């Protein structure tokens, strides 16, 4: 018996007023698979990710995560979202709470874990991201890369079965990117199902099982990372990658 995919998106459309951002996306993500979504700004990458956990409500189409149709009007959306972790471009930490409290507040309020259990799980996940010594720090005392790793640890503390990453390194100084990508590599090695919007092409090439190239609300090309990034078939993919992989090209305007 074939195992049910973790994510199944069918004919997904999303419009903001007259602007159609997603134009009939079909996507399936297997359990344990890492899928990276690449493409120029405005192609619909982040909107796709936000539709997967219904932070944005699709205009049409269906989204099924872990066997639950999130687009069904009778869906217990809050219950379904518990198993979906999401890490944003901005870190979204509570600035008035310590690192430890940032990791325990949702555990205690949503999962109803006791204080001791929530703190134990928080410490375990801070250790996973290499920040066990920062439990008592406030977010403002951390670098951007450290704050992003705390955000990942916070998501992991909810025991998600799917992790969504929306360009998690785009707001970081270049020297801080490696630590965050290292944590994501570790998660991939551990078998976490991940859907990652990224402009880090080397990361996608090394870690992704599959890469999707999006442009103008469509999936233009998809396949193994080495094929899509290393030997793209579609002219639009070739043009995009030629720009972002060219070291003389400044500014990542396509990403």
N, C-alpha and C positions, 0 to 999 in steps of 0.2 A: 504494500500500500504506500503510495507516494505521500510524503509528509506535506501538510498544508503550508503554503507560504506564510511568512510573517506579515507581509504587506501585499495587498492586491488593490491597485488603483485602476479603475475602468472608465474610459471616456470622460476624463475629468476636465471640466471647463470652469474658469473663474473670470468674472468680469468685475471691474470697478467702474460703475457707470457705463459710459459708451466704450471704455477701453477693455478689450478682451485680452487678458494676460496669459491664460492657459487655454489651449485650443484642442482639447481632446487627447489628454495624456493617458496612455496605458503603461502601467509599471507593475512589476512583481518583484518582490525581494524575498529570497529564501531565508529560512532560519540559519543564522550563523554567517550570512553573506554580508560583505561590505560593498556597498554601491556608492560611488562618488558621482556627483552631478556637477558638470562644468559647463561654462558658457559665458557669453558677454553679459554685462550689466543690462537689466531690463528684459532678460530672456524668459523670466518666470521661475527661476531656480528656487528662490526663497519662498515665493508664493506656493510652489508645489510642496515644499517642506511644511509650510504652515497649514496647508490643506490636509496633510496626512494626519495631523492630530486635531484638525478642525479649529485651530486658532483663527483660520479664515474659513468661512463656510463656502463650500463649492457652489457655483451657479448651476451645475449639472454634473452627473456622473456619480460613481460610488467609490467609497474608501472603506476597505476591510483591513483591520489590524488584529492579528492574533485570533482570527475567526469571528470577530465582532464587526458588524457593519456600522461604522461610526456615522455614516450619512443617513441611517434609518432614524426617522423622527422619534421612535420609541427607544432609541439607544440610551443606556445609562452612560453618558459621555464622561462624567467625572470618574466613574468606576473604571472605564476603559482607559482613560488617560493615565491612571496610576502606573500602568506598566509601560508607559512611553516616557523616556527621558528626553529633554531637549536642552541644548546648549546654544546660546545666541551669540551674535557678534559682540554685543555688550554683555557684561558679566552678570548684571541684574542681581547682585548681592544686596542684602539689606544692610545699608551703611551703618545703622545704629546697633547692629548685632555683631557679636564676635563670630569668628569663623566657625567655631563649634556650634553656636546657636543657629547660624545659617544652615548648618547641616542637620540639625535636629528638629527645627520648628515644624517642617512639613511631616516628618516621620511621626511626631507626636500628635499633630492635629488631624492629619489625613489617615495615617495607618494606625493611629491609636497605640503606638508603642510607648512603653514606660520610659522614664528619663534615663535609667541606667542602660537599658537595651539600645535606645536611640544614640546615646553617647558612645557606646561600644562600637556600633556600626559606623558612626561618624569617624571615630578614630581609625578604624580599619580602612576606610576609604580615603582618609587623608594620607595614610601610609601608602596606599596604592598610587597616589599621585605625587608622592615624595614631599609632602608638606606636614608631616606629623608634628613638627615642632611649632607650627603656626596656629594651633587650635585656639589659643587665647588671644590672638591678634585681631585687630579690627581691619576691615577691608581696606581702609585708607592707608594702612601701614604696609600693604602688599604691592608688589609690582603688578602690572597688567597681566603678565603671564601667570603669576601666582594666583591672581584673582580668577583667571579663567580655569586654572586647575582646580581651585576650590569649587567653582561652578560645576565642573565635571564630577567632582566628589559628591557634591550635593545631589546631583541627578542620580548617581550610582547608589546613594544611600536609600533610595526608594525601591531598590531591586528591580529596575526596569528590564524588560525583555527586548526592547527596541530603543536604540539611541539615535536621536536626530541631531545633527550638527549643522548650524547655519553659519558658514564662513567663520569658524571659531577663532581663527588667527588674524582676521583682516584688520582688527583694531590694535594689533600688537606691534611694538617695535620689532624690527627684523631679528634682533639677537634674542628675543623672548619666544619666538615661534617654535623653535626646536623642542623645548620642554613640553609644550602642549601637544605637539604632534607625536612626541615620544609616548605620552600617556595614551593617545588614541591608537598608536601602533600596538601598545600592550593590550588594550581592550580587544582589538581585532585578533590578536594572537590567542586571547582567552575565549574566543568564539562569540563575542557579542555581535548581534545583528545591528548594523549601522548604515544609516543613510546620511551621506555627508555632502553638503554643498561646499565647494572649496575652489580656491584659485591656486592651491599648492600642487602643481602638476607632478612634481617628483613624489610627493606623498601619495597622490592618486595612483601613480604608476607602480609604486612599490607595494601598496597596501590593498588597493581595491581589487575585488574579484571581478567587478564589472564597472564600466564607466559609461555614463550617459552624457552626451553633448546636447544641450538645449539651445535653441535660438528662436526668437519670436513666438514663444508659446508652444513650440513643438519639440519633440525629441527627434533630432536630425540624424543622430547616429548612436548606436550602443553596441557594446561588445566587451571582450576582455580588455583590461587596461592597456596591455602591450599593443593590441591592435588599434584601439581608438586613439591613443596618444602617440604610439610609436609609428603607426602606419595607417592613418585615417583614410577612409575611402571617399567621404563626401567632401566636395570642394569647400563648403562653408566651414567644416571642421578643420580642414587644412589651413585655411586663411586665419582662423582664430588662433590655432596653435603656433603658426609661424610668427604671429605677433607676440604672444605671451611667452614663448620659449626663446625668442631672440634677445640675447643679453644687451643689445644696443637699443632695444625698444624701451622707452622710458614711460613710467607712470601706470602701467597695467590698466590702460583705459578700456581694454576689452574685458577685463576680469571684473 
